[in-house]
């Protein structure tokens, strides 16, 4: 299986266009909202993250020199009770997707989660939180394969679905 590399997203049209493209794929459209449909929207949402004026850090995932997905990290600065992280010093949440359909179902999700988890633990993060919808069985399976433990679930009216909170600890 090919190795994955995670690099910080760049403030360039090429990286923004990747997100525009990926947000149009069925696997991203189904779970990520609001949708990004053009270059201007991508820049408005992601540029503050890239330049550091917003606390989410965006990354592009690559394998064999090809960009295949996106991952972001975000310190948890509120909602400690919702995420059950009151007893932790440096909690971080991650979100990710594989944008290139041909890389789905081939173990890349597990590799991405493992790689970002290792990176965060090297940076003294003491707990990683993942949140996904209950109907996203592939994400749940991937997270649990990476040693994430389901902490709680609750029904969300907006999504008309169960929301699952999972933790990965050192």
C-alpha positions, -999 to 999 in steps of 0.1 A, spaced: 0 0 0 12 35 -9 25 58 19 6 90 26 21 124 32 4 152 49 15 188 41 1 221 51 -23 236 26 -8 264 6 -23 298 -1 -24 291 -39 -51 286 -65 -40 250 -71 -48 239 -35 -81 259 -34 -91 242 -67 -86 208 -51 -111 217 -25 -136 230 -50 -132 198 -70 -135 175 -39 -165 193 -25 -183 182 -57 -177 145 -52 -205 124 -37 -185 112 -7 -178 148 4 -211 163 -6 -229 138 16 -211 146 49 -195 181 46 -215 213 48 -217 240 37 -206 232 2 -177 250 -15 -187 255 -52 -162 280 -65 -127 293 -61 -138 325 -42 -157 305 -16 -127 282 -11 -105 312 -5 -129 329 18 -132 298 40 -97 284 39 -73 314 35 -78 325 72 -69 290 82 -38 289 60 -24 322 71 -31 315 108 -58 340 116 -83 312 124 -73 283 147 -80 254 123 -49 241 105 -57 227 70 -36 200 53 -35 183 19 -30 145 19 -8 131 -9 3 97 -21 27 91 -50 29 128 -56 -9 131 -61 -32 151 -38 -60 127 -27 -76 143 3 -79 168 31 -74 168 69 -77 196 94 -68 199 131 -85 223 155 -78 229 192 -109 224 213 -113 257 231 -150 253 240 -175 225 243 -153 205 267 -183 188 282 -198 180 248 -166 162 238 -158 148 272 -124 163 274 -126 183 307 -97 163 322 -73 170 293 -47 198 288 -44 198 250 -74 184 233 -76 186 195 -103 176 170 -96 163 135 -118 162 104 -108 146 71 -121 133 38 -107 115 8 -116 136 -23 -104 113 -50 -129 85 -54 -105 59 -67 -87 60 -33 -118 51 -13 -121 16 3 -83 9 0 -71 17 35 -61 53 28 -85 66 55 -67 45 81 -33 56 69 -44 93 70 -58 90 106 -27 71 118 -4 97 102 -22 128 117 -25 111 151 12 104 152 19 140 142 -4 154 169 10 132 196 45 144 187 32 179 194 21 170 229 -16 167 221 -31 144 248 -64 135 233 -78 136 197 -115 139 192 -133 127 161 -170 134 154 -190 118 126 -225 110 117 -238 76 126 -247 67 90 -211 72 80 -202 36 87 -170 37 68 -156 66 89 -167 49 121 -150 17 110 -118 36 100 -117 55 133 -122 24 154 -95 6 134 -72 34 145 -80 27 182 -106 54 185 -132 46 213 -168 57 209 -175 80 239 -210 89 233 -237 94 206 -267 118 204 -293 126 178 -289 158 159 -320 174 144 -301 195 118 -285 164 103 -314 140 111 -288 115 122 -269 103 152 -237 121 159 -209 99 173 -180 113 194 -148 92 195 -115 96 213 -80 86 206 -55 89 235 -18 82 238 
